[in-house]
Amino acid sequence: RRDFTMNALYLDLNGKVYDYHHGLKDLKQEKVVFIGDYRNRILEDYLRILRYFRFCSSFSNYSFDYHSQNISDMSYLLKHISKERIRSEMFKLLANPFCPSTLIFMKNHDVLKHVGLSLEKIEEEEIVSLALSENYIINLAAILRKAQWQEEQISSLAKQWNLSKKERETLKFLITLQTANDREIIYRYDLENYQLYVKMQRVLGLSDNKAQIKEEKMIFPLSGHDLLSLPIKKTKIGIKLKEMEDF
């Protein structure tokens, strides 16, 4: 059973469109409309709540109404959805550059709190001001950085969405990194992470003209062998190297 009118469009081999639920009209009017009673469709599959908002985010200026409010009122049902399905749907939503207005509506109507995305410390204008990309991790990191998230919140979201180790570590890196020294970032985290950081900075509007450094991972020029001739205990060489590296 189809959930939305625009998903119930059919095309035959001759190019003829069959539109049994006025999906084309809804698309032209930029409306996401359930087929039949929205409550019945949602009770068939609770994930349709998130699918509704994900499709809303496909439009540059979606007009939310009382119908959207009624759908958000059922968002408490999302607790019954698996972590993997929540993550998949939210990532698709976050990969849409038009998602800010949708996220604001979901925040103001308590939908986000039911999927573990608390955004109390970010204002609406801050979300709207983000120049979102098509990369869901970068967009999510920029939003959570603006929302002043801490490591424990990142860990909680990682569990709730069942994030992979790489996704979790990338989010933590992008959200908590404080240094602005480009070469230090490359040295400590590698070129790939640095490039993600640059893209996030652009989303935040902090480095529109920042050029990406194209070079291999930098290697610290000293090793333990270089310190053997110095009056340093062998057991302390590792500690001394770390001090020199941090310096």
Disulfide bonds with the S-S distance in Angstrom:
none
